[in-house]
């Protein structure tokens, strides 16, 4: 596989391509054009071709793209051909929801450990996931070799917790807290702020009315 740095915008679209290619493959589709992909996922075909070009010649002029080959390529690119264990830090209301969901539509990602300070749930198993005390977090992450975590913890302890995660050799953090945490250059953070997303949606609904409305 070609190893190169691609734009962040392209990286964010790769899972979208992969999910739709899986859908096409499951429905028996053999080949697809960039125009067909564009119509389905609402990304213009020129952008799709440019995104794909970062990985070399994935299609053939006049033929398009082989669905199975392209799906398998993005499966390997996104590490979907192997199981990735993830840890959940904080088992409050949102944490419980994530445990119940636990990527049930994916065979290659799962929450395999969770951590909290609530003595009522520490030492129990929720939705098939063992709950450990936060005091054991660094040790368990190292033992289980978990490098990706989701944090759904109070803002006032987020930065201190992240510093312990770095100590545990965590490389990727999905941050559901509203603050922007500081990490070393070798750690990647994806911020998910549901309030911001909803506020943005409301803004667009209020300021960008359909022309025929």
LINJO-V463686 format. One record per helix or strand. SS is the DSSP state (H for helix, E for strand). FROM is the first residue (numbers start at 1). LEN is the number of residues. If there is no record, write none. Layout:
# LINJO-V463686
<<SS FROM LEN> <SS FROM LEN>>
This chain:
# LINJO-V463686
<<H 8 19> <E 31 2> <H 34 8> <H 45 9> <E 60 1> <E 64 3> <H 67 11> <E 84 6> <H 93 9> <E 109 8> <E 125 2> <E 129 5> <H 134 10> <E 148 4> <H 155 13> <E 172 4> <E 188 4> <H 194 14>>
